[in-house]
Amino acid sequence: MNLDEEAVRQALHGLEDLHLAGRARSADGRVTKYEHWLGEAFNFNRAETALICVLLLRGPQTPGELRGRTERLHRFDEIGEVLAALQKLMEREPSLAAILPRQPGTKESRYAHLLSGGVDSFPIAAAEPAFARREAGTISEQDANHAERIAQLEATVAELRQEVTILRQKIDDLFGD
């Protein structure tokens, strides 16, 4: 992600209009600092805030992944606490989290946030016959188009992962972790 100062300023003003972020209340100094108000806006407890933050940052996660990745924001002593907090998010009106169907070959279901709308899951099972046909040497035009789209998506994901790594490093440099 490459943003100029004006784009960041517009995004912050948009979040301020929605009462989701604003100038840091305890900040002083020459530079204006901002903070998120997600917890206040949705009346989240620390556990719910931690889960939503990690789901927003990393996408769908298993309860075990969430437990490990929320450690700096909130410590869950056991998986049951993660599941209870996820259940509270799912029971809100409107629901703020959802459990995704378990994918073939995986042990656990993943959870996703619903702050930007519903979650479209890719039907893995529907794609398997096309890959099987490819191996047999009977690639249709539609299968070739799918393969090209998948290759483009994989390249985009790799690019985005690289950008996220760079952003994480910049954040770490800013906050001295």
C-alpha positions as CSV (number, residue, x, y, z in Angstrom):
1,M,0.0,0.0,0.0
2,N,1.5,3.3,-1.0
3,L,-0.4,6.4,0.3
4,D,0.5,10.0,0.1
5,E,-0.2,12.4,3.0
6,E,-3.4,13.7,1.5
7,A,-4.9,10.2,1.1
8,V,-4.1,9.4,4.8
9,R,-5.6,12.7,5.9
10,Q,-8.8,12.0,4.0
11,A,-9.0,8.5,5.5
12,L,-8.5,9.9,9.0
13,H,-11.2,12.5,8.4
14,G,-13.6,9.8,7.2
15,L,-12.9,7.7,10.3
16,E,-13.4,10.9,12.4
17,D,-16.8,11.4,10.8
18,L,-17.7,7.8,11.7
19,H,-16.4,8.3,15.3
20,L,-14.0,5.4,14.7
21,A,-10.8,7.4,15.1
22,G,-9.6,10.8,16.2
23,R,-6.8,12.9,17.6
24,A,-5.1,11.1,20.5
25,R,-6.5,12.5,23.8
26,S,-3.2,12.2,25.7
27,A,-0.9,13.3,22.9
28,D,1.2,16.4,23.1
29,G,4.0,17.5,20.9
30,R,4.6,19.0,17.5
31,V,3.0,16.2,15.4
32,T,-0.7,15.4,15.6
33,K,-1.3,11.8,16.7
34,Y,-4.4,9.8,16.1
35,E,-5.9,6.8,17.8
36,H,-8.6,4.3,16.9
37,W,-11.9,4.4,18.9
38,L,-13.1,1.0,17.8
39,G,-13.6,-0.2,21.3
40,E,-15.7,2.8,22.3
41,A,-17.7,2.9,19.1
42,F,-18.7,-0.7,19.4
43,N,-18.5,-1.0,23.2
44,F,-15.9,-3.8,22.9
45,N,-14.1,-5.3,25.8
46,R,-10.3,-5.9,25.5
47,A,-10.8,-9.4,24.2
48,E,-13.2,-8.4,21.5
49,T,-11.0,-5.5,20.4
50,A,-8.0,-7.8,20.2
51,L,-9.9,-10.4,18.1
52,I,-11.3,-7.8,15.7
53,C,-7.9,-6.1,15.2
54,V,-6.2,-9.4,14.3
55,L,-9.0,-10.4,12.0
56,L,-8.8,-7.1,10.3
57,L,-5.1,-7.2,9.9
58,R,-4.6,-10.9,9.1
59,G,-7.9,-12.1,7.7
60,P,-9.7,-15.3,8.6
61,Q,-8.0,-17.2,11.5
62,T,-8.5,-20.4,13.6
63,P,-9.1,-19.9,17.3
64,G,-5.6,-21.2,18.0
65,E,-4.1,-18.7,15.6
66,L,-6.1,-15.9,17.2
67,R,-5.0,-16.9,20.7
68,G,-1.4,-16.7,19.7
69,R,-1.6,-13.5,17.6
70,T,-3.6,-11.4,20.0
71,E,-1.1,-11.9,22.8
72,R,0.2,-8.3,22.7
73,L,-3.3,-6.9,22.8
74,H,-5.0,-9.3,25.2
75,R,-3.9,-12.6,26.8
76,F,-6.3,-15.5,26.4
77,D,-5.5,-18.2,28.9
78,E,-7.2,-20.9,26.9
79,I,-9.0,-21.5,23.6
80,G,-12.4,-21.5,25.4
81,E,-12.0,-17.8,26.1
82,V,-11.2,-17.1,22.5
83,L,-14.3,-19.1,21.4
84,A,-16.5,-17.3,24.0
85,A,-15.3,-13.8,22.7
86,L,-15.9,-14.9,19.1
87,Q,-19.4,-16.1,20.1
88,K,-20.2,-12.7,21.6
89,L,-19.1,-11.0,18.3
90,M,-21.2,-13.4,16.3
91,E,-24.3,-12.8,18.5
92,R,-24.2,-9.0,18.1
93,E,-26.8,-7.3,16.0
94,P,-25.6,-7.0,13.3
95,S,-23.1,-9.8,13.6
96,L,-19.4,-8.7,13.6
97,A,-17.8,-12.1,13.0
98,A,-18.7,-15.4,11.3
99,I,-17.4,-18.9,11.3
100,L,-16.4,-20.0,7.8
101,P,-17.0,-23.5,6.5
102,R,-14.1,-25.9,7.2
103,Q,-12.0,-26.3,4.1
104,P,-11.2,-29.8,2.9
105,G,-7.9,-31.0,4.4
106,T,-8.1,-28.6,7.4
107,K,-8.7,-29.6,11.0
108,E,-10.3,-26.4,12.3
109,S,-12.8,-23.8,11.0
110,R,-11.7,-20.2,10.6
111,Y,-13.4,-17.1,11.8
112,A,-13.6,-13.8,9.9
113,H,-14.8,-10.3,10.7
114,L,-17.9,-8.9,9.0
115,L,-17.1,-5.2,9.4
116,S,-16.8,-4.8,5.6
117,G,-19.8,-7.0,4.7
118,G,-20.1,-10.7,4.2
119,V,-17.3,-13.1,3.6
120,D,-17.1,-14.8,0.2
121,S,-15.3,-18.1,0.5
122,F,-13.7,-19.7,-2.5
123,P,-15.3,-23.1,-3.2
124,I,-12.2,-25.2,-3.2
125,A,-14.1,-28.4,-3.9
126,A,-15.5,-26.9,-7.1
127,A,-12.0,-26.2,-8.4
128,E,-10.7,-29.7,-7.9
129,P,-12.2,-31.2,-11.1
130,A,-10.5,-28.6,-13.2
131,F,-7.1,-29.3,-11.7
132,A,-7.7,-33.1,-12.2
133,R,-8.6,-32.4,-15.9
134,R,-5.4,-30.4,-16.3
135,E,-3.3,-33.3,-15.1
136,A,-5.1,-35.6,-17.6
137,G,-4.2,-33.1,-20.4
138,T,-7.7,-31.9,-21.4
139,I,-7.5,-28.2,-20.5
140,S,-10.6,-26.3,-21.7
141,E,-10.5,-22.6,-22.5
142,Q,-12.4,-21.8,-19.3
143,D,-9.8,-23.9,-17.3
144,A,-7.0,-22.0,-18.9
145,N,-8.7,-18.7,-18.0
146,H,-9.1,-19.9,-14.4
147,A,-5.4,-20.9,-14.3
148,E,-4.4,-17.4,-15.6
149,R,-6.6,-15.7,-13.0
150,I,-5.2,-17.9,-10.3
151,A,-1.6,-17.0,-11.3
152,Q,-2.5,-13.3,-11.3
153,L,-4.1,-13.6,-7.9
154,E,-1.1,-15.5,-6.5
155,A,1.2,-12.8,-7.8
156,T,-0.9,-10.1,-6.3
157,V,-1.0,-11.9,-2.9
158,A,2.8,-12.3,-3.0
159,E,3.1,-8.5,-3.7
160,L,0.7,-7.7,-0.9
161,R,2.5,-9.9,1.6
162,Q,5.7,-8.1,0.7
163,E,4.1,-4.7,1.3
164,V,2.6,-5.9,4.6
165,T,6.1,-7.0,5.7
166,I,7.5,-3.6,4.8
167,L,4.6,-1.9,6.7
168,R,5.1,-4.1,9.7
169,Q,8.8,-3.2,9.8
170,K,8.0,0.5,9.5
171,I,5.5,0.2,12.4
172,D,8.1,-1.7,14.5
173,D,10.7,1.1,13.7
174,L,8.2,3.8,14.7
175,F,7.2,2.2,18.0
176,G,10.6,0.6,18.8
177,D,9.5,-3.0,19.3
